[in-house]
Amino acid sequence: MDGVFYYFLLTVIIINIAPGPAMLYVLNQSVKFGIGKGLKAAAGVEVGVFFYVICVSFGLVVFFNHFPLVFQAIKIVGAVYLIWLAVASWPKL
């Protein structure tokens, strides 16, 4: 295994730590049933998301290896979108 996999694994962990809709579920379980149930809910959500991200990513790797032009197009579209967001966030003069 090369170092790229470890960067990927770090990215997956960061995505799992970032707050999202599952946070409301964990918060709800914690308020209703206590910290123990909240921790179990958080662990369940994180394991599920981690497994999902790994499966999807490996599927996309296979797809992009077969169709590198699609991957290049997605990168270009993503870059253009980020530039558009940056320009749109500038204050109007």
VEXDREN-945376 format. One record per atom (N, C-alpha, C, CB): x, z, y. Coordinates in pm, whole numbers, plus 50000, padded with zeros to 5 digits. Glycine has a CB too. Layout:
// VEXDREN-945376
XZY...
//
This chain:
// VEXDREN-945376
500845000049882500005000050000500885000050124499055012250000500484992150220501254991850343500655000950449501344977550395501295001450563500855010450669499535006750732501885010950774499104994350716497844989950775496674997950719497634974950752496725000850590495645008450529495525022250591495855009750378496645028350624496595041650684496005041150825497995047850688496295030450899495645028751029494145026951013496255016651104493775019250912492355017250883491695030550848492175007150768492335038350764491795051350724491645060550844492695057850618492615060550933492525068551055491355064051141493835067651135491145050951151490025045651228488695050051169490095030451233488585049751037487355054050970487085068851000487455051850818488105076850998487935091151025487495093351170489255098750997488085085951263487705087451404486245083151424488635079051494485835072351357484445067951367483505078651314484235054651291483915085251207483065095751149482985108051238483585099651013484025110951310484035122851396483215120551523485475126651433483155108051571482445105051695480955108351681482625090251733480355114051786478935117651776478045105251771478535126451895476935106751702475985095751688474625101151651476475085551583473735092651599472385096951564472355107951458471585085251517473335108051371473365118251266473555132251325474485115251167474105132751448474315145751512472985152951533475045143951646471945145451567470625151651586470115157651455469615141351639470345150751345469935155851214470675168851182470195145451105471965168851202472775180751173472355192251266474285177851190472135189251391471705199451486470355205151446471645193651628469435196551406468105200851362468205210051240467235188651330469015206251143469175214451023469815227951057470025207150919470755227851149471425240351189470465249751260472625237351278469655244351350468725252851425467635258451334468095244851540467095250051246466005254451160466445263751048465335242551100467605260650985467965267650862469285275350868468035257950751469975274650979471215282250991472445273650977471245293250889473585280051000474845272651004475245267250866475955281651057474895274250761475245269550627474605256250594474835279850523473315255150620472615242450596473125231550690471075244250614473475235450812474015225750907475345220050861474175232151042476195228650806477485224050755477295214850634478375235950718476335218450548476055209750432475505196250478475045216550338474645196350578474115183750631475225175250693473015186550736476125181650766477235174350828478145168450721478055183750921478435176150618479285171050509478615159350439479605182250408477325160250414476615149350348476595136650432475195153550318476355138250559476335126650649477705120050654475885130750792478735127950668480085122450681480555115650553481065133450718480265121450438480635115050311479895101750296480315124350191478615101550331477855089250322478375078350415476415091950353478665081850538479165072050635480555067250594479215078150776481395076250548482745072550505482675062350391483545085050461481845065150293481685056150178481145042650224480735062350073480165042750312479565030450364480585022050439478375033750456481355028250526482345020950605483425014850515482995030350709483865022150416484875016950323484325004750248485305027750222483115005850194482524994650118482334982350205481184998850057481784984250323481544973050413482864966650455480754977450536483844974750487485114969450535485824961250428486014980650582485834966050306486484958350201485734945350174486574966650072484414945550186483644933250172483974923250282482164936250172484124928250405484464919550517485874914150505484304927050648486784922050450488154917250430488154905250337489054928550373487414906050229487344894850136486734882650205486514898750011485664884850278485004873850349485954867250449483734878850421486624875450531487494869950634488744863450574487904880950731489184867850457490294861150390489904847150346490774869350270488654845250310488184832050269487844823150389486964833350178487454829150500487054821650619487764827150743485514822250638489074824250757489824829850870489344824551006491294826750854488744812651008488244807251134487104815751189487794792851115486274821051100485174829851142485744842551205484254833351021486784847951144487414860051199487994857351337488514865251103488644845951353489204842451483488104840851587490024829451473486994834751549485864832951641485294846551683484754824351576485174855751589484644869151621485584876351718484464877551492486884874851698487834881251789487704875451930489264879451738487554862351940487444856052072486134860252140487514840652059485044859952066483754864052122483814878752165482614861852019484444887152086484584901352121485404903252247485224908952007486474895752262487314896752382486544892252505488594888352365485794881252493485004876352605483944886752643484334862852570483324892752544482304902952571482924915052643481634907552439484094919452601484744930752667485114927352812485994935052590485564915152833485864910852971484594910653055486534896852971483504905652997482214905453068481774919653104481134898552982481914929153010481564943053040482424948753152481704951652914483714945553150484614950453255484214945053391486054946653224483934932153398483544926053526482194931553572483474910753513481274933453479479934938653515479994953053564478994937753395481014960353524481114974353565481744976053703481904982153464482344965653757482924966453890481824968353992483744953953922482074976554094481044978354198480864965554278481414990054292479624963254316479294951454397479724954054542477764948154390480444944654598480914946354737480034939454835482324941154752
//
